[in-house]
Amino acid sequence: MRAAALVAAAGCGFGAVHIVAGTPAVLALAAGLAVLGLLAARARIPAPLSPSRPAGHRTLDDEPDELREYPSYRRVREAVSWAPVSARHYDTVTRPLLVRLLSAALAERHGVDLHREPARARELVGEDVWPLVDPGRPGSGDSFAPGPDLAALRIVVNRLEELWPND
């Protein structure tokens, strides 16, 4: 009923404007009302949401602004923080990244080539961490299975820090 009354009032208003000012004024009034209608509709639409994470998802470091100027470090942090969400993500994004970092650390600090000397690399990395960074491990195709939890990933990152040169 309210909408019908609004339409009737608008019709009367357009008729009055047409009688007093002519067709160009009716067109100008219609354009103005259309703009006001669009602005009113836009005001009712909620603001866009910030990128969300899955429910209950935590990151290793909840201070994203600190790495704004360092996209490579931010990429590592994001890869690690999203790893628990999906085994497939871990195996296709996070593990290859960790393997590259681990390979560099082992080569620089210990002179060990991760791909040519996997037994020696496994010994240096440790039996607890090796299954998570084993470059020969087949990847998961399951996007719904969870990846390693943050506690396990924290152990991997800490071991990587221990193996990296400190000069």
C-alpha positions as CSV (number, residue, x, y, z in Angstrom):
1,M,0.0,0.0,0.0
2,R,2.8,2.3,0.9
3,A,4.5,1.8,-2.5
4,A,1.2,2.5,-4.3
5,A,0.8,5.8,-2.5
6,L,4.4,6.7,-3.4
7,V,3.8,5.9,-7.1
8,A,0.6,8.0,-7.1
9,A,2.3,10.9,-5.4
10,A,5.2,10.7,-7.9
11,G,2.7,10.6,-10.8
12,C,1.0,13.7,-9.5
13,G,4.3,15.5,-9.1
14,F,5.4,14.7,-12.6
15,G,2.0,15.9,-14.0
16,A,2.3,19.2,-12.1
17,V,5.9,19.7,-13.3
18,H,4.9,19.0,-16.8
19,I,2.0,21.5,-16.7
20,V,4.2,24.2,-15.1
21,A,7.6,23.7,-16.8
22,G,7.2,21.3,-19.7
23,T,8.8,18.1,-20.9
24,P,12.5,19.1,-20.3
25,A,11.7,19.8,-16.6
26,V,10.0,16.4,-16.3
27,L,13.1,14.7,-17.7
28,A,15.4,16.6,-15.4
29,L,13.2,15.7,-12.4
30,A,13.1,12.0,-13.4
31,A,16.9,12.0,-13.8
32,G,17.3,13.6,-10.4
33,L,15.0,11.2,-8.7
34,A,16.8,8.2,-10.4
35,V,20.1,9.5,-9.0
36,L,18.6,9.9,-5.5
37,G,17.1,6.4,-5.7
38,L,20.5,4.9,-6.6
39,L,22.2,6.8,-3.8
40,A,19.5,5.6,-1.3
41,A,19.9,2.1,-2.5
42,R,23.7,2.3,-2.2
43,A,23.3,3.6,1.4
44,R,21.4,0.5,2.3
45,I,24.0,-1.9,0.9
46,P,26.5,-2.9,3.6
47,A,30.2,-2.1,3.1
48,P,32.4,-4.8,1.6
49,L,33.8,-7.2,4.1
50,S,37.5,-7.6,4.6
51,P,39.0,-10.8,3.3
52,S,38.0,-13.5,5.7
53,R,39.6,-16.6,7.0
54,P,37.9,-19.8,7.7
55,A,36.1,-20.0,11.1
56,G,38.5,-20.6,13.9
57,H,41.6,-20.0,11.6
58,R,44.6,-18.5,13.4
59,T,47.8,-17.4,11.9
60,L,51.3,-17.8,13.2
61,D,51.6,-14.0,13.4
62,D,48.5,-11.9,13.6
63,E,50.3,-8.6,12.8
64,P,50.1,-8.4,9.0
65,D,51.1,-4.7,8.7
66,E,54.7,-5.4,9.9
67,L,55.5,-7.2,6.7
68,R,53.7,-4.8,4.3
69,E,57.1,-3.7,2.8
70,Y,58.4,-7.3,2.5
71,P,56.2,-9.2,0.1
72,S,58.5,-12.3,0.1
73,Y,58.2,-12.7,3.8
74,R,54.5,-12.0,3.7
75,R,54.1,-14.7,1.1
76,V,55.9,-17.2,3.4
77,R,53.8,-16.2,6.4
78,E,50.6,-16.5,4.4
79,A,51.6,-19.9,3.0
80,V,52.3,-21.2,6.4
81,S,49.3,-19.7,8.0
82,W,46.9,-21.2,5.4
83,A,48.5,-24.6,5.5
84,P,46.3,-26.1,8.2
85,V,43.2,-25.4,6.1
86,S,43.9,-27.9,3.4
87,A,46.3,-30.8,2.8
88,R,46.3,-30.0,-0.9
89,H,47.3,-26.4,-0.2
90,Y,50.1,-27.5,2.1
91,D,51.4,-30.0,-0.5
92,T,51.2,-27.6,-3.5
93,V,52.1,-24.2,-1.9
94,T,53.5,-24.4,1.6
95,R,55.7,-27.6,1.4
96,P,57.5,-26.6,-1.8
97,L,58.2,-23.2,-0.3
98,L,59.6,-24.7,2.9
99,V,61.6,-27.2,0.9
100,R,63.2,-24.4,-1.1
101,L,64.1,-22.6,2.2
102,L,65.3,-25.8,3.8
103,S,67.4,-26.7,0.7
104,A,69.1,-23.3,0.9
105,A,69.8,-23.5,4.6
106,L,71.2,-27.0,4.3
107,A,73.4,-26.1,1.4
108,E,74.8,-22.9,3.0
109,R,75.3,-24.1,6.6
110,H,76.1,-27.8,6.1
111,G,77.0,-28.2,2.5
112,V,74.2,-30.8,2.0
113,D,72.2,-31.0,-1.2
114,L,68.7,-31.8,-0.1
115,H,67.8,-33.6,-3.4
116,R,71.1,-35.5,-3.8
117,E,71.6,-36.4,-0.2
118,P,68.1,-36.9,1.3
119,A,69.4,-39.3,4.0
120,R,71.9,-36.8,5.3
121,A,69.3,-34.0,5.0
122,R,66.8,-36.1,7.0
123,E,69.4,-36.7,9.7
124,L,70.0,-32.9,10.0
125,V,66.4,-31.9,9.8
126,G,65.2,-34.6,12.3
127,E,62.8,-37.5,12.1
128,D,60.0,-35.4,13.6
129,V,60.2,-32.7,10.9
130,W,61.2,-34.7,7.9
131,P,57.7,-36.1,7.0
132,L,56.5,-32.5,6.7
133,V,59.2,-31.4,4.3
134,D,60.2,-34.6,2.5
135,P,60.5,-33.5,-1.2
136,G,59.8,-37.0,-2.3
137,R,56.5,-37.4,-0.5
138,P,53.6,-37.6,-2.9
139,G,51.2,-34.6,-2.6
140,S,47.6,-34.8,-1.5
141,G,44.8,-34.0,-3.9
142,D,42.3,-33.7,-1.1
143,S,41.3,-30.0,-0.6
144,F,38.9,-30.9,2.2
145,A,41.4,-32.9,4.4
146,P,43.2,-30.6,6.9
147,G,46.9,-29.9,6.5
148,P,49.4,-30.0,9.4
149,D,48.3,-28.0,12.4
150,L,50.0,-24.8,13.5
151,A,52.0,-26.5,16.3
152,A,53.7,-28.8,13.8
153,L,54.3,-26.0,11.4
154,R,55.9,-23.9,14.2
155,I,58.3,-26.8,14.8
156,V,59.2,-26.9,11.1
157,V,59.8,-23.1,11.1
158,N,61.8,-23.2,14.3
159,R,64.0,-26.1,12.9
160,L,64.5,-24.0,9.7
161,E,65.7,-21.1,11.8
162,E,68.1,-23.4,13.7
163,L,69.6,-24.7,10.4
164,W,69.9,-21.3,8.8
165,P,73.3,-19.5,9.0
166,N,73.5,-16.9,11.7
167,D,76.4,-14.8,10.5
